[in-house]
Amino acid sequence: MKNKSKKKIIHDYTTGNLPKQMLLFSLPFMLSNCLQVFYGIVDMIVVGHFVGREGLSAVSTASQVFNFLNMLSLGFAMGGQVVIAQLVGAKKTEDLQKCIGTLFTLVAGLGVVMTGVGIAVCEPVLRLLQTPEEAFSMASSYLYICSAGLLFSFGYNLVASILRGEGESVQPCIYIAVAAVTNLLFDLLFVGVFHWGVAGAAAATVLGQAVSFIWSIIYLLHHKEAFGFDFKLSSFRPDKKQTRNIISLGVPFALRSAAVHVSMLFVTSLVNSVGVAASAVFGVGLKVDDVVRKISMGFNYASSAMVGQNIAAGNIRRTRRVVYWSWIYSAAVYLVFFVIYVTNIEFLFRLFTDDAEVLGLAPVFVRAIVWSFPAMAIMRGTNGFISGIGNSSLGLAFSLLDGLVLRIGLSWLLGTVCGLGLYGYFLGYGLATYGTSIPGAVYFLAGRWKNRKLKI
């Protein structure tokens, strides 16, 4: 019974039918990511219909800042996921427990620090982003409330990353489903019934994350043996070796995330300078684009864990096949969504708002963003591969090129210097993805990574 229980959470992907395993492993990630998108879309839809385009602008801008504050948890969670996947592949169960305990303590400490930072820098950052005046007070309220609940977001990212590293994708899907349903109910209550506006949407978001995180901890406490962690107080003491491993991967991953989010803040500032309608259409457009990005991200998560296990097991050929199948599946997803985007532009945006000016700008966003689809399909395999082998420094270099050089540079060049305006800002945002996808594919195909020393 002991072994049977353990297999329910920890899965070995070093043998078996790879295409089938990847698809089955990815599907819960895709569903959970869809629910995560739904989580954000609900805020935008409810705010768009009950508050208006000013509310859409406020949520769009404040969400970008909140995502930036979340980058440290994402970085360290991803670093921990890579170490955990490699420990599972190498069958090092004792080190696995130490790694999980260390990761819990590190991420909790970071959550407390970033909560204070978020509350302290809220208004100055919103000013820096040229938040439209008519949306500023609402954006401030949203960001203050979300920052106060940042620890719950850190907690969810932590638990989900550990489970992904162990080869488990169903439980994270359940946790985000709980968050999405909770968020929807409180959104309708706080915004639709109590008329709390954007502040109500923020409160609903925090409550959704809190319920999800508490639910996940209760589940794991009841399945300690299968999870691979005993939850004893002494087990939360950071282990020096695992701390070094997590930090050496987590810091580059966090900086990588920071580079992308800084570039997003820059593009948001450029778009905000055009006006509140442009700000609103960018916010809605990002939510629409989030659907295909998050669905395809399921293959990124799956390939990262599967590459980590197989590279640790010394199976180079299977490691290559993981990336190939990730490319095939991702390309199929982006092809389907390309057709959906170009044939249903107005319908997709009308879900969020009836504002004529916002709807009139919707084709501008879609015509620009579809240029990024081929690059995104490639990235799902190569980014998962680079993460899985633990080459966080290379991932950081690619993200700096994508974010700080190309995303900022191209958006400013095409929109301001070349005079393309809003379309140029959107186009630069989309084309920057080639700065990661092309070098990543070259690195993978060259094969010099085969003799790379693992962190574990």
C-alpha positions as a Markdown table, in Angstrom:
| # | Residue | x | y | z |
|---|---|---|---|---|
| 1 | Met | 0.0 | 0.0 | 0.0 |
| 2 | Lys | 2.9 | 2.3 | 0.7 |
| 3 | Asn | 4.2 | 2.2 | -2.8 |
| 4 | Lys | 0.8 | 2.4 | -4.4 |
| 5 | Ser | 0.1 | 5.6 | -2.4 |
| 6 | Lys | 3.4 | 7.1 | -3.4 |
| 7 | Lys | 2.8 | 6.7 | -7.1 |
| 8 | Lys | -0.3 | 8.8 | -6.9 |
| 9 | Ile | 1.8 | 12.0 | -6.6 |
| 10 | Ile | 5.3 | 11.1 | -7.8 |
| 11 | His | 5.4 | 9.9 | -11.4 |
| 12 | Asp | 8.4 | 8.5 | -13.4 |
| 13 | Tyr | 8.6 | 9.7 | -17.0 |
| 14 | Thr | 11.9 | 8.1 | -17.9 |
| 15 | Thr | 10.2 | 5.2 | -19.6 |
| 16 | Gly | 6.9 | 4.5 | -21.5 |
| 17 | Asn | 5.0 | 6.0 | -24.4 |
| 18 | Leu | 6.4 | 9.5 | -24.5 |
| 19 | Pro | 3.8 | 11.2 | -26.8 |
| 20 | Lys | 1.0 | 9.8 | -24.8 |
| 21 | Gln | 2.6 | 10.6 | -21.5 |
| 22 | Met | 3.3 | 14.2 | -22.5 |
| 23 | Leu | -0.2 | 14.8 | -23.7 |
| 24 | Leu | -1.8 | 13.3 | -20.5 |
| 25 | Phe | 0.7 | 15.1 | -18.3 |
| 26 | Ser | 0.1 | 18.4 | -20.1 |
| 27 | Leu | -3.7 | 18.3 | -20.2 |
| 28 | Pro | -4.2 | 19.0 | -16.5 |
| 29 | Phe | -1.7 | 21.9 | -16.8 |
| 30 | Met | -3.6 | 23.2 | -19.8 |
| 31 | Leu | -6.9 | 23.0 | -17.9 |
| 32 | Ser | -5.4 | 24.6 | -14.8 |
| 33 | Asn | -3.9 | 27.4 | -16.9 |
| 34 | Cys | -7.2 | 27.9 | -18.6 |
| 35 | Leu | -8.8 | 28.3 | -15.2 |
| 36 | Gln | -6.0 | 30.7 | -14.2 |
| 37 | Val | -6.8 | 32.7 | -17.3 |
| 38 | Phe | -10.5 | 32.5 | -16.4 |
| 39 | Tyr | -9.5 | 33.8 | -13.0 |
| 40 | Gly | -8.1 | 37.0 | -14.5 |
| 41 | Ile | -10.7 | 37.2 | -17.3 |
| 42 | Val | -13.5 | 37.2 | -14.7 |
| 43 | Asp | -12.1 | 40.3 | -13.1 |
| 44 | Met | -11.8 | 42.1 | -16.4 |
| 45 | Ile | -15.3 | 41.1 | -17.6 |
| 46 | Val | -17.0 | 42.0 | -14.3 |
| 47 | Val | -15.1 | 45.3 | -14.0 |
| 48 | Gly | -15.6 | 46.1 | -17.7 |
| 49 | His | -19.4 | 45.8 | -17.5 |
| 50 | Phe | -19.9 | 47.2 | -14.0 |
| 51 | Val | -17.2 | 49.9 | -13.9 |
| 52 | Gly | -16.3 | 50.7 | -17.5 |
| 53 | Arg | -13.1 | 51.3 | -19.5 |
| 54 | Glu | -11.5 | 53.2 | -16.6 |
| 55 | Gly | -11.8 | 50.1 | -14.5 |
| 56 | Leu | -10.3 | 48.0 | -17.3 |
| 57 | Ser | -7.4 | 50.4 | -17.5 |
| 58 | Ala | -6.9 | 50.3 | -13.8 |
| 59 | Val | -7.0 | 46.5 | -13.5 |
| 60 | Ser | -4.7 | 46.1 | -16.6 |
| 61 | Thr | -2.0 | 48.5 | -15.3 |
| 62 | Ala | -2.2 | 47.3 | -11.6 |
| 63 | Ser | -2.0 | 43.6 | -12.7 |
| 64 | Gln | 1.2 | 44.2 | -14.5 |
| 65 | Val | 2.8 | 45.6 | -11.3 |
| 66 | Phe | 1.3 | 42.7 | -9.3 |
| 67 | Asn | 2.8 | 40.2 | -11.7 |
| 68 | Phe | 6.2 | 41.9 | -11.3 |
| 69 | Leu | 6.0 | 41.6 | -7.5 |
| 70 | Asn | 5.2 | 37.9 | -8.0 |
| 71 | Met | 8.4 | 37.3 | -10.1 |
| 72 | Leu | 10.5 | 36.2 | -7.1 |
| 73 | Ser | 8.2 | 33.4 | -6.1 |
| 74 | Leu | 7.9 | 32.3 | -9.7 |
| 75 | Gly | 11.7 | 32.3 | -10.1 |
| 76 | Phe | 12.5 | 30.3 | -6.9 |
| 77 | Ala | 9.5 | 28.0 | -7.5 |
| 78 | Met | 10.9 | 27.2 | -11.0 |
| 79 | Gly | 14.4 | 26.7 | -9.6 |
| 80 | Gly | 13.0 | 24.3 | -7.0 |
| 81 | Gln | 10.9 | 22.5 | -9.6 |
| 82 | Val | 14.0 | 21.8 | -11.7 |
| 83 | Val | 16.0 | 20.4 | -8.6 |
| 84 | Ile | 13.0 | 18.3 | -7.6 |
| 85 | Ala | 12.5 | 16.8 | -11.1 |
| 86 | Gln | 16.2 | 15.9 | -11.2 |
| 87 | Leu | 16.1 | 14.3 | -7.7 |
| 88 | Val | 13.0 | 12.3 | -8.7 |
| 89 | Gly | 14.8 | 11.1 | -11.9 |
| 90 | Ala | 17.9 | 10.2 | -9.9 |
| 91 | Lys | 15.8 | 8.5 | -7.2 |
| 92 | Lys | 17.2 | 10.6 | -4.3 |
| 93 | Thr | 14.3 | 10.5 | -1.9 |
| 94 | Glu | 16.2 | 11.8 | 1.2 |
| 95 | Asp | 17.4 | 14.9 | -0.7 |
| 96 | Leu | 13.9 | 15.4 | -2.1 |
| 97 | Gln | 12.5 | 15.9 | 1.5 |
| 98 | Lys | 15.3 | 18.4 | 2.3 |
| 99 | Cys | 14.7 | 20.3 | -0.9 |
| 100 | Ile | 10.9 | 20.6 | -0.3 |
| 101 | Gly | 11.5 | 21.9 | 3.2 |
| 102 | Thr | 14.1 | 24.4 | 2.1 |
| 103 | Leu | 11.9 | 25.7 | -0.7 |
| 104 | Phe | 8.9 | 26.2 | 1.7 |
| 105 | Thr | 11.1 | 28.4 | 4.0 |
| 106 | Leu | 12.8 | 30.4 | 1.3 |
| 107 | Val | 9.6 | 31.3 | -0.5 |
| 108 | Ala | 7.7 | 32.1 | 2.7 |
| 109 | Gly | 10.5 | 34.6 | 3.7 |
| 110 | Leu | 10.4 | 36.2 | 0.2 |
| 111 | Gly | 6.6 | 36.5 | 0.4 |
| 112 | Val | 6.8 | 38.5 | 3.6 |
| 113 | Val | 9.4 | 40.9 | 2.1 |
| 114 | Met | 7.6 | 41.4 | -1.2 |
| 115 | Thr | 4.3 | 42.1 | 0.6 |
| 116 | Gly | 6.0 | 45.1 | 2.3 |
| 117 | Val | 7.6 | 46.2 | -0.9 |
| 118 | Gly | 4.4 | 46.1 | -2.9 |
| 119 | Ile | 2.5 | 48.2 | -0.3 |
| 120 | Ala | 5.4 | 50.7 | -0.1 |
| 121 | Val | 6.0 | 51.4 | -3.9 |
| 122 | Cys | 2.4 | 51.1 | -5.1 |
| 123 | Glu | 1.5 | 54.7 | -6.0 |
| 124 | Pro | 5.0 | 55.8 | -7.2 |
| 125 | Val | 5.2 | 52.9 | -9.6 |
| 126 | Leu | 1.7 | 53.6 | -11.0 |
| 127 | Arg | 2.7 | 57.2 | -11.6 |
| 128 | Leu | 5.8 | 56.0 | -13.4 |
| 129 | Leu | 3.7 | 53.9 | -15.7 |
| 130 | Gln | 1.6 | 56.9 | -16.7 |
| 131 | Thr | -1.6 | 55.4 | -15.4 |
| 132 | Pro | -4.5 | 57.5 | -16.8 |
| 133 | Glu | -5.7 | 59.9 | -14.2 |
| 134 | Glu | -9.3 | 58.7 | -14.4 |
| 135 | Ala | -8.1 | 55.2 | -13.5 |
| 136 | Phe | -5.4 | 56.0 | -11.0 |
| 137 | Ser | -7.3 | 55.8 | -7.7 |
| 138 | Met | -8.9 | 52.5 | -8.7 |
| 139 | Ala | -5.5 | 51.1 | -9.8 |
| 140 | Ser | -4.0 | 52.1 | -6.4 |
| 141 | Ser | -6.8 | 50.3 | -4.5 |
| 142 | Tyr | -6.4 | 47.2 | -6.6 |
| 143 | Leu | -2.6 | 47.0 | -6.1 |
| 144 | Tyr | -2.8 | 47.7 | -2.3 |
| 145 | Ile | -5.2 | 44.9 | -1.7 |
| 146 | Cys | -3.4 | 42.4 | -4.0 |
| 147 | Ser | -0.1 | 43.2 | -2.4 |
| 148 | Ala | -1.5 | 42.6 | 1.0 |
| 149 | Gly | -2.5 | 39.1 | -0.1 |
| 150 | Leu | 0.8 | 38.4 | -2.0 |
| 151 | Leu | 1.8 | 35.6 | 0.4 |
| 152 | Phe | -1.1 | 33.4 | -0.8 |
| 153 | Ser | 0.0 | 33.8 | -4.4 |
| 154 | Phe | 3.6 | 32.9 | -3.4 |
| 155 | Gly | 2.2 | 29.8 | -1.6 |
| 156 | Tyr | 0.2 | 28.6 | -4.6 |
| 157 | Asn | 3.2 | 29.0 | -6.9 |
| 158 | Leu | 5.3 | 27.0 | -4.4 |
| 159 | Val | 3.0 | 24.0 | -4.1 |
| 160 | Ala | 2.3 | 23.9 | -7.8 |
| 161 | Ser | 6.0 | 23.9 | -8.7 |
| 162 | Ile | 6.8 | 21.1 | -6.3 |
| 163 | Leu | 4.0 | 18.9 | -7.6 |
| 164 | Arg | 5.1 | 19.6 | -11.2 |
| 165 | Gly | 8.6 | 18.6 | -10.4 |
| 166 | Glu | 7.3 | 15.3 | -9.0 |
| 167 | Gly | 5.4 | 14.7 | -12.2 |
| 168 | Glu | 1.9 | 15.5 | -10.7 |
| 169 | Ser | -0.3 | 17.8 | -12.8 |
| 170 | Val | -3.9 | 16.9 | -11.5 |
| 171 | Gln | -3.7 | 18.5 | -8.0 |
| 172 | Pro | -2.5 | 21.9 | -9.2 |
| 173 | Cys | -5.5 | 21.9 | -11.6 |
| 174 | Ile | -7.8 | 21.2 | -8.7 |
| 175 | Tyr | -6.3 | 24.0 | -6.6 |
| 176 | Ile | -6.6 | 26.6 | -9.4 |
| 177 | Ala | -10.2 | 25.5 | -10.0 |
| 178 | Val | -11.0 | 26.2 | -6.4 |
| 179 | Ala | -9.4 | 29.6 | -6.7 |
| 180 | Ala | -11.3 | 30.4 | -10.0 |
| 181 | Val | -14.7 | 29.4 | -8.6 |
| 182 | Thr | -14.1 | 31.4 | -5.4 |
| 183 | Asn | -12.9 | 34.4 | -7.3 |
| 184 | Leu | -16.0 | 34.3 | -9.6 |
| 185 | Leu | -18.5 | 34.1 | -6.7 |
| 186 | Phe | -16.9 | 36.9 | -4.8 |
| 187 | Asp | -16.4 | 39.1 | -7.9 |
| 188 | Leu | -20.1 | 38.9 | -8.6 |
| 189 | Leu | -20.9 | 39.6 | -4.9 |
| 190 | Phe | -18.4 | 42.4 | -4.3 |
| 191 | Val | -18.6 | 44.2 | -7.7 |
| 192 | Gly | -22.0 | 43.3 | -9.0 |
| 193 | Val | -24.0 | 43.4 | -5.7 |
| 194 | Phe | -22.0 | 45.5 | -3.3 |
| 195 | His | -20.7 | 47.8 | -6.0 |
| 196 | Trp | -17.2 | 48.0 | -4.6 |
| 197 | Gly | -15.7 | 48.4 | -8.0 |
| 198 | Val | -12.1 | 47.6 | -8.7 |
| 199 | Ala | -11.3 | 47.2 | -5.0 |
| 200 | Gly | -14.0 | 44.4 | -4.9 |
| 201 | Ala | -12.3 | 42.6 | -7.8 |
| 202 | Ala | -9.0 | 42.8 | -5.9 |
| 203 | Ala | -10.5 | 41.4 | -2.7 |
| 204 | Ala | -12.1 | 38.6 | -4.7 |
| 205 | Thr | -8.7 | 37.7 | -6.2 |
| 206 | Val | -7.0 | 37.6 | -2.8 |
| 207 | Leu | -9.7 | 35.5 | -1.3 |
| 208 | Gly | -9.6 | 33.0 | -4.3 |
| 209 | Gln | -5.8 | 32.6 | -3.8 |
| 210 | Ala | -6.1 | 32.2 | -0.1 |
| 211 | Val | -8.8 | 29.5 | -0.3 |
| 212 | Ser | -6.7 | 27.7 | -3.0 |
| 213 | Phe | -3.5 | 27.7 | -1.0 |
| 214 | Ile | -5.2 | 26.6 | 2.3 |
| 215 | Trp | -7.0 | 23.8 | 0.4 |
| 216 | Ser | -3.7 | 22.6 | -1.1 |
| 217 | Ile | -1.9 | 22.5 | 2.3 |
| 218 | Ile | -4.8 | 20.6 | 3.9 |
| 219 | Tyr | -4.6 | 18.0 | 1.0 |
| 220 | Leu | -0.9 | 17.6 | 1.3 |
| 221 | Leu | -1.0 | 17.2 | 5.1 |
| 222 | His | -3.3 | 14.3 | 4.5 |
| 223 | His | -1.0 | 12.8 | 1.9 |
| 224 | Lys | 2.4 | 13.4 | 3.5 |
| 225 | Glu | 4.0 | 10.1 | 2.5 |
| 226 | Ala | 2.9 | 10.3 | -1.1 |
| 227 | Phe | 4.0 | 13.9 | -1.3 |
| 228 | Gly | 7.5 | 13.1 | 0.0 |
| 229 | Phe | 7.5 | 15.6 | 2.9 |
| 230 | Asp | 6.5 | 15.0 | 6.6 |
| 231 | Phe | 5.7 | 18.6 | 7.5 |
| 232 | Lys | 7.6 | 18.4 | 10.8 |
| 233 | Leu | 8.8 | 21.7 | 12.1 |
| 234 | Ser | 12.4 | 20.5 | 12.0 |
| 235 | Ser | 12.0 | 19.6 | 8.3 |
| 236 | Phe | 11.5 | 23.3 | 7.4 |
| 237 | Arg | 15.1 | 24.1 | 8.5 |
| 238 | Pro | 17.0 | 25.1 | 5.3 |
| 239 | Asp | 19.5 | 22.6 | 4.1 |
| 240 | Lys | 22.8 | 24.3 | 2.9 |
| 241 | Lys | 23.3 | 22.2 | -0.2 |
| 242 | Gln | 19.6 | 22.5 | -1.3 |
| 243 | Thr | 19.6 | 26.2 | -0.5 |
| 244 | Arg | 22.7 | 26.6 | -2.8 |
| 245 | Asn | 21.0 | 24.6 | -5.5 |
| 246 | Ile | 17.7 | 26.4 | -5.3 |
| 247 | Ile | 19.3 | 29.9 | -5.2 |
| 248 | Ser | 21.7 | 29.2 | -8.0 |
| 249 | Leu | 18.8 | 28.3 | -10.2 |
| 250 | Gly | 16.1 | 30.5 | -8.6 |
| 251 | Val | 18.0 | 33.9 | -8.8 |
| 252 | Pro | 18.5 | 33.6 | -12.6 |
| 253 | Phe | 14.9 | 32.4 | -13.1 |
| 254 | Ala | 13.7 | 35.4 | -11.0 |
| 255 | Leu | 15.9 | 37.8 | -12.9 |
| 256 | Arg | 14.6 | 36.2 | -16.1 |
| 257 | Ser | 11.0 | 36.8 | -15.0 |
| 258 | Ala | 11.9 | 40.3 | -13.9 |
| 259 | Ala | 13.4 | 41.2 | -17.4 |
| 260 | Val | 10.1 | 40.1 | -19.1 |
| 261 | His | 8.0 | 42.0 | -16.6 |
| 262 | Val | 10.1 | 45.2 | -16.7 |
| 263 | Ser | 9.6 | 45.2 | -20.5 |
| 264 | Met | 5.9 | 44.6 | -20.0 |
| 265 | Leu | 5.7 | 47.6 | -17.7 |
| 266 | Phe | 7.6 | 49.7 | -20.3 |
| 267 | Val | 5.2 | 48.7 | -23.0 |
| 268 | Thr | 2.2 | 49.4 | -20.7 |
| 269 | Ser | 3.6 | 52.9 | -20.1 |
| 270 | Leu | 3.9 | 53.5 | -23.8 |
| 271 | Val | 0.3 | 52.3 | -24.4 |
| 272 | Asn | -1.0 | 54.3 | -21.4 |
| 273 | Ser | 0.4 | 57.4 | -22.9 |
| 274 | Val | -2.0 | 57.0 | -25.9 |
| 275 | Gly | -5.1 | 57.2 | -23.6 |
| 276 | Val | -7.5 | 55.3 | -21.5 |
| 277 | Ala | -9.1 | 53.4 | -24.5 |
| 278 | Ala | -5.7 | 52.2 | -25.7 |
| 279 | Ser | -4.9 | 51.1 | -22.1 |
| 280 | Ala | -8.2 | 49.2 | -21.9 |
| 281 | Val | -7.7 | 47.4 | -25.3 |
| 282 | Phe | -4.2 | 46.4 | -24.2 |
| 283 | Gly | -5.5 | 45.0 | -21.0 |
| 284 | Val | -8.3 | 43.1 | -22.7 |
| 285 | Gly | -6.0 | 42.0 | -25.5 |
| 286 | Leu | -3.5 | 40.5 | -23.0 |
| 287 | Lys | -6.3 | 38.5 | -21.4 |
| 288 | Val | -7.5 | 37.2 | -24.7 |
| 289 | Asp | -3.9 | 36.3 | -25.7 |
| 290 | Asp | -3.4 | 34.7 | -22.3 |
| 291 | Val | -5.7 | 31.9 | -23.3 |
| 292 | Val | -3.5 | 30.5 | -26.0 |
| 293 | Arg | -0.3 | 31.3 | -24.1 |
| 294 | Lys | -1.4 | 29.6 | -20.9 |
| 295 | Ile | -2.8 | 26.5 | -22.8 |
| 296 | Ser | 0.4 | 26.1 | -24.7 |
| 297 | Met | 2.3 | 26.7 | -21.4 |
| 298 | Gly | 1.1 | 23.2 | -20.4 |
| 299 | Phe | 3.6 | 21.7 | -22.8 |
| 300 | Asn | 6.4 | 24.0 | -21.3 |
| 301 | Tyr | 5.7 | 22.8 | -17.8 |
| 302 | Ala | 5.5 | 19.1 | -18.9 |
| 303 | Ser | 8.7 | 19.3 | -21.0 |
| 304 | Ser | 10.6 | 21.0 | -18.2 |
| 305 | Ala | 9.7 | 18.2 | -15.7 |
| 306 | Met | 10.2 | 15.4 | -18.2 |
| 307 | Val | 13.5 | 16.8 | -19.4 |
| 308 | Gly | 14.7 | 17.1 | -15.8 |
| 309 | Gln | 13.9 | 13.5 | -15.0 |
| 310 | Asn | 15.3 | 12.1 | -18.3 |
| 311 | Ile | 18.5 | 14.2 | -18.2 |
| 312 | Ala | 19.1 | 13.0 | -14.6 |
| 313 | Ala | 18.5 | 9.4 | -15.7 |
| 314 | Gly | 21.1 | 9.9 | -18.5 |
| 315 | Asn | 18.6 | 9.3 | -21.3 |
| 316 | Ile | 19.7 | 11.8 | -24.0 |
| 317 | Arg | 17.6 | 10.4 | -26.8 |
| 318 | Arg | 14.4 | 10.5 | -24.8 |
| 319 | Thr | 15.3 | 14.1 | -23.7 |
| 320 | Arg | 15.4 | 15.1 | -27.3 |
| 321 | Arg | 12.1 | 13.5 | -28.1 |
| 322 | Val | 10.5 | 15.4 | -25.3 |
| 323 | Val | 11.3 | 18.7 | -27.0 |
| 324 | Tyr | 10.3 | 17.5 | -30.5 |
| 325 | Trp | 6.8 | 16.4 | -29.2 |
| 326 | Ser | 6.4 | 19.7 | -27.3 |
| 327 | Trp | 7.0 | 21.5 | -30.6 |
| 328 | Ile | 4.5 | 19.4 | -32.4 |
| 329 | Tyr | 1.7 | 19.8 | -29.8 |
| 330 | Ser | 2.4 | 23.6 | -29.4 |
| 331 | Ala | 2.3 | 24.2 | -33.1 |
| 332 | Ala | -1.1 | 22.5 | -33.4 |
| 333 | Val | -2.5 | 24.7 | -30.5 |
| 334 | Tyr | -1.2 | 27.9 | -32.1 |
| 335 | Leu | -2.6 | 27.0 | -35.5 |
| 336 | Val | -6.1 | 26.5 | -34.0 |
| 337 | Phe | -6.0 | 29.8 | -32.1 |
| 338 | Phe | -4.7 | 31.7 | -35.2 |
| 339 | Val | -7.9 | 30.7 | -37.0 |
| 340 | Ile | -10.0 | 31.6 | -33.9 |
| 341 | Tyr | -8.3 | 35.0 | -33.5 |
| 342 | Val | -8.6 | 36.2 | -37.1 |
| 343 | Thr | -12.3 | 35.2 | -37.5 |
| 344 | Asn | -13.7 | 36.3 | -34.1 |
| 345 | Ile | -12.0 | 39.5 | -33.2 |
| 346 | Glu | -15.0 | 41.6 | -32.2 |
| 347 | Phe | -16.8 | 38.7 | -30.4 |
| 348 | Leu | -13.7 | 38.1 | -28.2 |
| 349 | Phe | -13.4 | 41.7 | -27.2 |
| 350 | Arg | -17.1 | 42.2 | -26.8 |
| 351 | Leu | -17.1 | 39.7 | -24.0 |
| 352 | Phe | -15.3 | 42.3 | -21.9 |
| 353 | Thr | -16.8 | 45.6 | -23.0 |
| 354 | Asp | -19.4 | 47.3 | -25.2 |
| 355 | Asp | -17.3 | 50.5 | -25.5 |
| 356 | Ala | -17.2 | 51.4 | -29.2 |
| 357 | Glu | -13.7 | 53.0 | -29.0 |
| 358 | Val | -12.2 | 50.0 | -27.3 |
| 359 | Leu | -13.8 | 47.6 | -29.8 |
| 360 | Gly | -12.6 | 49.7 | -32.7 |
| 361 | Leu | -9.0 | 49.3 | -31.5 |
| 362 | Ala | -9.3 | 45.5 | -31.1 |
| 363 | Pro | -8.1 | 44.6 | -34.6 |
| 364 | Val | -5.0 | 46.7 | -34.1 |
| 365 | Phe | -3.9 | 44.4 | -31.2 |
| 366 | Val | -4.8 | 41.1 | -32.9 |
| 367 | Arg | -3.1 | 42.0 | -36.3 |
| 368 | Ala | 0.1 | 42.6 | -34.3 |
| 369 | Ile | 0.0 | 39.8 | -31.8 |
| 370 | Val | -0.5 | 36.9 | -34.3 |
| 371 | Trp | 3.0 | 37.5 | -35.6 |
| 372 | Ser | 4.4 | 36.1 | -32.4 |
| 373 | Phe | 2.6 | 32.7 | -32.7 |
| 374 | Pro | 5.4 | 30.8 | -34.5 |
| 375 | Ala | 8.0 | 31.9 | -32.0 |
| 376 | Met | 5.7 | 31.1 | -29.1 |
| 377 | Ala | 5.2 | 27.5 | -30.4 |
| 378 | Ile | 9.0 | 27.0 | -30.6 |
| 379 | Met | 9.6 | 28.5 | -27.1 |
| 380 | Arg | 7.3 | 26.1 | -25.4 |
| 381 | Gly | 9.7 | 23.3 | -26.2 |
| 382 | Thr | 13.0 | 25.1 | -25.9 |
| 383 | Asn | 12.2 | 27.1 | -22.7 |
| 384 | Gly | 11.0 | 23.9 | -21.0 |
| 385 | Phe | 14.2 | 22.1 | -22.2 |
| 386 | Ile | 16.5 | 24.9 | -20.9 |
| 387 | Ser | 14.7 | 24.9 | -17.6 |
| 388 | Gly | 14.7 | 21.2 | -17.3 |
| 389 | Ile | 18.5 | 20.8 | -17.8 |
| 390 | Gly | 19.0 | 23.5 | -15.2 |
| 391 | Asn | 20.7 | 26.0 | -17.5 |
| 392 | Ser | 19.1 | 29.1 | -15.8 |
| 393 | Ser | 22.0 | 31.4 | -16.9 |
| 394 | Leu | 21.3 | 30.8 | -20.5 |
| 395 | Gly | 17.6 | 31.2 | -19.9 |
| 396 | Leu | 18.4 | 34.5 | -18.2 |
| 397 | Ala | 20.5 | 35.7 | -21.2 |
| 398 | Phe | 17.7 | 34.9 | -23.6 |
| 399 | Ser | 15.1 | 36.7 | -21.4 |
| 400 | Leu | 17.3 | 39.8 | -21.2 |
| 401 | Leu | 17.5 | 39.8 | -25.0 |
| 402 | Asp | 13.8 | 39.3 | -25.3 |
| 403 | Gly | 12.7 | 41.7 | -22.6 |
| 404 | Leu | 15.1 | 44.5 | -22.0 |
| 405 | Val | 16.6 | 44.7 | -25.5 |
| 406 | Leu | 14.0 | 43.6 | -28.1 |
| 407 | Arg | 10.6 | 44.1 | -26.4 |
| 408 | Ile | 11.5 | 47.6 | -25.1 |
| 409 | Gly | 13.6 | 48.4 | -28.2 |
| 410 | Leu | 11.2 | 47.2 | -30.9 |
| 411 | Ser | 8.1 | 48.7 | -29.2 |
| 412 | Trp | 9.8 | 52.1 | -28.9 |
| 413 | Leu | 11.4 | 51.9 | -32.4 |
| 414 | Leu | 8.2 | 50.8 | -34.3 |
| 415 | Gly | 5.7 | 52.8 | -32.3 |
| 416 | Thr | 7.6 | 56.1 | -31.7 |
| 417 | Val | 10.5 | 56.3 | -34.1 |
| 418 | Cys | 8.8 | 54.7 | -37.1 |
| 419 | Gly | 5.5 | 56.5 | -36.3 |
| 420 | Leu | 3.3 | 53.3 | -36.2 |
| 421 | Gly | 1.8 | 54.4 | -32.9 |
| 422 | Leu | -0.3 | 51.9 | -31.0 |
| 423 | Tyr | 0.1 | 49.2 | -33.7 |
| 424 | Gly | 3.9 | 49.6 | -33.4 |
| 425 | Tyr | 3.8 | 49.2 | -29.7 |
| 426 | Phe | 1.8 | 46.0 | -30.0 |
| 427 | Leu | 3.9 | 44.7 | -32.9 |
| 428 | Gly | 7.2 | 45.3 | -31.0 |
| 429 | Tyr | 5.7 | 43.4 | -28.0 |
| 430 | Gly | 4.9 | 40.4 | -30.2 |
| 431 | Leu | 8.1 | 40.3 | -32.3 |
| 432 | Ala | 10.4 | 40.3 | -29.3 |
| 433 | Thr | 9.6 | 36.6 | -28.7 |
| 434 | Tyr | 11.8 | 35.7 | -31.6 |
| 435 | Gly | 14.8 | 36.8 | -29.4 |
| 436 | Thr | 14.2 | 33.8 | -27.2 |
| 437 | Ser | 12.8 | 31.2 | -29.6 |
| 438 | Ile | 15.5 | 31.3 | -32.3 |
| 439 | Pro | 18.6 | 31.2 | -30.1 |
| 440 | Gly | 16.9 | 28.5 | -27.9 |
| 441 | Ala | 16.2 | 26.3 | -30.9 |
| 442 | Val | 19.8 | 26.7 | -32.1 |
| 443 | Tyr | 21.2 | 25.8 | -28.7 |
| 444 | Phe | 19.0 | 22.7 | -28.5 |
| 445 | Leu | 19.8 | 21.4 | -32.0 |
| 446 | Ala | 23.5 | 22.0 | -31.6 |
| 447 | Gly | 23.6 | 19.4 | -28.8 |
| 448 | Arg | 26.4 | 20.8 | -26.7 |
| 449 | Trp | 24.2 | 20.4 | -23.6 |
| 450 | Lys | 24.6 | 16.6 | -23.5 |
| 451 | Asn | 27.6 | 16.6 | -21.2 |
| 452 | Arg | 26.3 | 19.4 | -18.9 |
| 453 | Lys | 26.8 | 18.8 | -15.2 |
| 454 | Leu | 23.6 | 18.7 | -13.2 |
| 455 | Lys | 22.9 | 20.7 | -10.1 |
| 456 | Ile | 22.1 | 17.6 | -8.0 |
